[in-house]
């Protein structure tokens, strides 16, 4: 799934949900730009899979920008349209995440 998502990012076959756009604009650590989202996904790895999500399976990708800003992005890939949907985006809170990859218990 990650290779298909990255291919869509490079081709700009991407749709941002209204929720993702709102989260990017109101991020408590500072606004997140589309370019930061793209960069973090291209440098990223899947850290959680949500295979039962509807209407499409999704995943949580952790990646960093060239400025080393950590970003979490929940993405769904629509095979029929060769389209990646950005469901939500945020800068992970280090109080909740271990190295931004694993949730603290």
N, CA, C and O of each residue as an XYZ file, in Angstrom:
420
protein
N       0.817     -1.193      0.000
C       0.000      0.000      0.000
C       0.864      1.262      0.000
O       0.520      2.246     -0.654
N       1.977      1.239      0.725
C       2.817      2.437      0.817
C       3.383      2.840     -0.539
O       3.454      4.029     -0.851
N       3.782      1.875     -1.338
C       4.339      2.226     -2.648
C       3.288      2.887     -3.532
O       3.611      3.801     -4.291
N       2.032      2.439     -3.447
C       0.956      3.062     -4.225
C       0.658      4.476     -3.729
O       0.423      5.387     -4.523
N       0.672      4.643     -2.429
C       0.446      5.978     -1.843
C       1.551      6.926     -2.282
O       1.274      8.055     -2.688
N       2.792      6.482     -2.205
C       3.914      7.337     -2.610
C       3.842      7.683     -4.095
O       4.142      8.811     -4.485
N       3.444      6.717     -4.923
C       3.292      6.994     -6.348
C       2.246      8.083     -6.581
O       2.437      8.965     -7.417
N       1.145      8.016     -5.840
C       0.098      9.048     -5.952
C       0.616     10.406     -5.490
O       0.294     11.429     -6.093
N       1.401     10.422     -4.447
C       1.961     11.689     -3.950
C       2.824     12.313     -5.042
O       2.701     13.505     -5.325
N       3.684     11.525     -5.650
C       4.569     12.045     -6.700
C       3.781     12.565     -7.902
O       4.173     13.550     -8.527
N       2.668     11.899     -8.223
C       1.846     12.303     -9.361
C       0.795     13.344     -8.967
O       0.063     13.846     -9.820
N       0.724     13.664     -7.679
C      -0.271     14.602     -7.129
C      -1.700     14.109     -7.367
O      -2.608     14.902     -7.618
N      -1.884     12.797     -7.285
C      -3.213     12.192     -7.307
C      -3.644     12.054     -5.853
O      -3.699     10.953     -5.305
N      -3.946     13.184     -5.246
C      -4.205     13.252     -3.811
C      -5.430     14.111     -3.552
O      -5.629     15.148     -4.184
N      -6.240     13.664     -2.617
C      -7.372     14.455     -2.160
C      -7.263     14.600     -0.650
O      -7.079     13.609      0.057
N      -7.373     15.824     -0.151
C      -7.355     16.092      1.281
C      -8.797     16.184      1.769
O      -9.592     16.937      1.207
N      -9.139     15.428      2.805
C     -10.472     15.544      3.393
C     -10.598     16.914      4.058
O      -9.596     17.552      4.380
N     -11.818     17.351      4.257
C     -12.012     18.632      4.952
C     -11.462     18.541      6.368
O     -10.934     19.524      6.888
N     -11.577     17.373      6.999
C     -11.018     17.189      8.344
C      -9.501     17.362      8.332
O      -8.946     18.023      9.210
N      -8.832     16.774      7.345
C      -7.374     16.902      7.253
C      -6.968     18.363      7.079
O      -6.033     18.830      7.730
N      -7.666     19.087      6.204
C      -7.339     20.504      5.989
C      -7.524     21.318      7.271
O      -6.706     22.185      7.581
N      -8.595     21.041      8.013
C      -8.836     21.742      9.283
C      -7.730     21.437     10.285
O      -7.230     22.337     10.960
N      -7.352     20.169     10.379
C      -6.292     19.782     11.316
C      -4.956     20.425     10.943
O      -4.206     20.858     11.818
N      -4.663     20.485      9.659
C      -3.405     21.089      9.199
C      -3.353     22.572      9.554
O      -2.309     23.078      9.966
N      -4.474     23.265      9.396
C      -4.531     24.698      9.672
C      -4.478     25.012     11.165
O      -3.938     26.042     11.569
N      -5.038     24.125     11.981
C      -5.145     24.416     13.409
C      -4.177     23.603     14.274
O      -4.335     23.552     15.493
N      -3.196     22.977     13.664
C      -2.222     22.152     14.405
C      -1.607     22.959     15.538
O      -1.119     24.067     15.314
N      -1.625     22.415     16.756
C      -1.133     23.144     17.923
C       0.365     23.449     17.879
O       0.818     24.390     18.530
N       1.129     22.678     17.129
C       2.567     22.929     17.017
C       2.909     23.810     15.813
O       4.084     24.012     15.505
N       1.895     24.328     15.139
C       2.097     25.186     13.972
C       1.483     24.566     12.732
O       1.479     23.345     12.572
N       0.969     25.408     11.861
C       0.298     24.954     10.641
C       1.182     23.988      9.846
O       2.399     24.153      9.766
N       0.539     22.985      9.267
C       1.225     21.997      8.443
C       0.847     22.264      6.987
O      -0.337     22.334      6.656
N       1.839     22.413      6.124
C       1.580     22.680      4.707
C       1.405     21.367      3.939
O       1.810     20.301      4.404
N       0.793     21.466      2.751
C       0.664     20.296      1.885
C       2.037     19.735      1.548
O       2.231     18.520      1.531
N       2.990     20.627      1.279
C       4.336     20.151      0.931
C       4.965     19.365      2.074
O       5.676     18.388      1.834
N       4.711     19.780      3.320
C       5.229     19.015      4.463
C       4.576     17.642      4.523
O       5.235     16.652      4.841
N       3.300     17.581      4.224
C       2.602     16.283      4.206
C       3.213     15.389      3.139
O       3.549     14.236      3.410
N       3.359     15.915      1.924
C       3.936     15.124      0.837
C       5.339     14.629      1.200
O       5.660     13.454      1.024
N       6.156     15.533      1.701
C       7.540     15.194      2.040
C       7.590     14.116      3.122
O       8.376     13.174      3.025
N       6.758     14.252      4.147
C       6.777     13.273      5.233
C       6.309     11.896      4.758
O       6.830     10.876      5.209
N       5.333     11.862      3.851
C       4.886     10.571      3.328
C       5.978      9.932      2.474
O       6.241      8.735      2.591
N       6.607     10.719      1.624
C       7.664     10.174      0.769
C       8.850      9.659      1.583
O       9.550      8.747      1.146
N       9.079     10.240      2.766
C      10.156      9.788      3.654
C       9.653      8.808      4.709
O      10.412      8.390      5.584
N       8.379      8.444      4.628
C       7.736      7.757      5.739
C       7.654      6.258      5.669
O       8.114      5.608      4.730
N       7.035      5.738      6.727
C       6.808      4.307      6.880
C       5.431      4.109      7.513
O       4.966      4.951      8.281
N       4.798      3.012      7.190
C       3.517      2.677      7.812
C       3.789      2.164      9.219
O       4.574      1.237      9.417
N       3.120      2.788     10.200
C       3.303      2.335     11.584
C       2.048      1.670     12.146
O       2.126      0.958     13.148
N       0.897      1.891     11.519
C      -0.336      1.199     11.904
C      -1.174      0.981     10.642
O      -1.191      1.821      9.743
N      -1.872     -0.163     10.590
C      -2.773     -0.452      9.471
C      -4.195     -0.549     10.003
O      -4.446     -1.144     11.050
N      -5.117      0.049      9.259
C      -6.532      0.024      9.612
C      -7.284     -0.644      8.459
O      -8.017      0.008      7.715
N      -7.088     -1.938      8.331
C      -7.595     -2.687      7.180
C      -9.111     -2.785      7.142
O      -9.682     -3.047      6.083
N      -9.774     -2.579      8.274
C     -11.237     -2.686      8.315
C     -11.927     -1.337      8.189
O     -13.154     -1.263      8.267
N     -11.156     -0.262      7.996
C     -11.756      1.065      7.815
C     -12.670      1.067      6.598
O     -12.403      0.391      5.604
N     -13.725      1.816      6.687
C     -14.682      1.980      5.594
C     -14.732      3.449      5.198
O     -14.602      4.301      6.077
N     -14.908      3.789      3.952
C     -15.175      2.881      2.840
C     -13.920      2.242      2.263
O     -14.023      1.364      1.406
N     -12.722      2.663      2.716
C     -11.474      2.104      2.188
C     -10.510      1.819      3.333
O     -10.472      2.568      4.309
N      -9.731      0.747      3.227
C      -8.689      0.506      4.226
C      -7.729      1.697      4.272
O      -7.502      2.361      3.261
N      -7.178      1.954      5.442
C      -6.252      3.078      5.572
C      -5.060      2.662      6.419
O      -4.978      1.536      6.910
N      -4.143      3.602      6.574
C      -2.957      3.341      7.378
C      -2.450      4.653      7.975
O      -2.767      5.741      7.491
N      -1.663      4.523      9.028
C      -1.009      5.666      9.656
C       0.451      5.657      9.226
O       1.173      4.683      9.442
N       0.870      6.760      8.614
C       2.248      6.888      8.143
C       2.976      7.902      9.022
O       2.478      8.999      9.273
N       4.159      7.513      9.484
C       5.037      8.447     10.182
C       6.191      8.785      9.251
O       6.818      7.902      8.666
N       6.459     10.078      9.127
C       7.604     10.533      8.351
C       8.045     11.890      8.852
O       7.321     12.565      9.585
N       9.232     12.277      8.451
C       9.762     13.587      8.835
C      10.003     14.422      7.588
O      10.273     13.902      6.505
N       9.896     15.727      7.773
C      10.217     16.653      6.695
C      11.732     16.843      6.662
O      12.449     16.324      7.517
N      12.206     17.581      5.683
C      13.644     17.863      5.602
C      14.110     18.699      6.797
O      15.297     18.718      7.124
N      13.168     19.387      7.443
C      13.475     20.164      8.650
C      13.347     19.309      9.908
O      13.424     19.820     11.025
N      13.151     17.994      9.718
C      13.034     17.008     10.799
C      11.751     17.163     11.620
O      11.684     16.727     12.769
N      10.745     17.783     11.025
C       9.450     17.888     11.697
C       8.731     16.548     11.558
O       8.542     16.062     10.443
N       8.328     15.944     12.681
C       7.602     14.671     12.607
C       6.145     14.920     12.227
O       5.508     15.849     12.727
N       5.632     14.080     11.340
C       4.238     14.205     10.892
C       3.611     12.819     10.852
O       4.218     11.860     10.376
N       2.391     12.730     11.359
C       1.575     11.529     11.208
C       0.475     11.845     10.203
O      -0.172     12.889     10.288
N       0.266     10.942      9.255
C      -0.773     11.103      8.242
C      -1.550      9.807      8.125
O      -0.970      8.739      7.930
N      -2.865      9.905      8.243
C      -3.716      8.756      7.975
C      -4.156      8.875      6.523
O      -4.746      9.875      6.115
N      -3.851      7.820      5.743
C      -4.139      7.801      4.306
C      -4.976      6.588      3.949
O      -4.849      5.520      4.547
N      -5.834      6.780      2.956
C      -6.536      5.661      2.327
C      -6.157      5.681      0.848
O      -5.966      6.742      0.254
N      -6.053      4.505      0.277
C      -5.753      4.402     -1.150
C      -6.969      3.812     -1.848
O      -7.468      2.755     -1.462
N      -7.447      4.515     -2.891
C      -8.592      4.043     -3.667
C      -8.055      3.449     -4.960
O      -7.666      4.173     -5.876
N      -8.038      2.142     -5.020
C      -7.459      1.430     -6.156
C      -8.156      1.778     -7.471
O      -7.492      2.002     -8.483
N      -9.494      1.823     -7.463
C     -10.254      2.059     -8.689
C      -9.947      3.423     -9.313
O     -10.078      3.595    -10.525
N      -9.545      4.373     -8.501
C      -9.263      5.726     -8.991
C      -7.770      6.058     -8.983
O      -7.369      7.137     -9.420
N      -6.951      5.133     -8.487
C      -5.519      5.386     -8.288
C      -5.345      6.736     -7.584
O      -4.667      7.637     -8.079
N      -5.983      6.844     -6.413
C      -6.047      8.095     -5.668
C      -5.743      7.840     -4.205
O      -6.223      6.869     -3.621
N      -4.944      8.716     -3.616
C      -4.702      8.687     -2.179
C      -5.547      9.767     -1.521
O      -5.554     10.920     -1.954
N      -6.257      9.380     -0.473
C      -7.046     10.329      0.305
C      -6.334     10.551      1.633
O      -6.046      9.605      2.366
N      -6.058     11.808      1.926
C      -5.466     12.174      3.213
C      -6.632     12.377      4.174
O      -7.396     13.333      4.039
N      -6.765     11.480      5.137
C      -7.892     11.492      6.063
C      -7.653     12.490      7.188
O      -8.531     13.287      7.518
N      -6.472     12.442      7.769
C      -6.094     13.406      8.800
C      -4.583     13.520      8.869
O      -3.856     12.623      8.443
N      -4.125     14.638      9.414
C      -2.697     14.940      9.520
C      -2.471     15.664     10.845
O      -3.262     16.523     11.231
N      -1.385     15.311     11.539
C      -1.050     16.015     12.771
C       0.418     15.802     13.113
O       1.064     14.881     12.611
N       0.925     16.661     13.965
C       2.263     16.475     14.504
C       2.106     15.674     15.785
O       1.438     16.131     16.713
N       2.708     14.483     15.861
C       2.493     13.625     17.030
C       3.073     14.218     18.308
O       4.142     14.828     18.316
N       2.331     14.014     19.377
C       2.735     14.488     20.698
C       3.729     13.481     21.297
O       3.388     12.310     21.461
N       4.960     13.922     21.627
C       5.943     12.982     22.188
C       5.515     12.411     23.538
O       6.082     11.420     23.998
N       4.522     13.027     24.173
C       3.995     12.477     25.419
C       3.107     11.260     25.196
O       2.811     10.521     26.135
N       2.682     11.054     23.952
C       1.786      9.943     23.610
C       2.505      8.862     22.815
O       2.094      7.702     22.822
N       3.591      9.249     22.121
C       4.273      8.340     21.198
C       5.715      8.081     21.619
O       6.397      8.987     22.098
N       6.175      6.858     21.440
C       7.577      6.486     21.650
C       8.259      6.607     20.296
O       7.933      5.873     19.363
N       9.204      7.532     20.187
C       9.916      7.803     18.936
C       8.942      8.006     17.770
O       9.276      7.714     16.621
N       7.761      8.496     18.063
C       6.703      8.797     17.087
C       6.196      7.580     16.338
O       5.441      7.720     15.376
N       6.597      6.380     16.760
C       6.238      5.161     16.020
C       5.322      4.218     16.798
O       4.597      3.424     16.197
N       5.349      4.298     18.103
C       4.569      3.362     18.911
C       3.862      4.130     20.025
O       4.455      4.970     20.701
N       2.583      3.818     20.197
C       1.809      4.487     21.242
C       2.283      4.053     22.618
O       2.535      2.873     22.862
N       2.402      5.035     23.521
C       2.727      4.714     24.903
C       1.493      4.081     25.547
O       0.356      4.393     25.192
N       1.740      3.206     26.479
C       0.602      2.526     27.160
C       0.231      3.230     28.414
O      -0.692      2.807     29.110
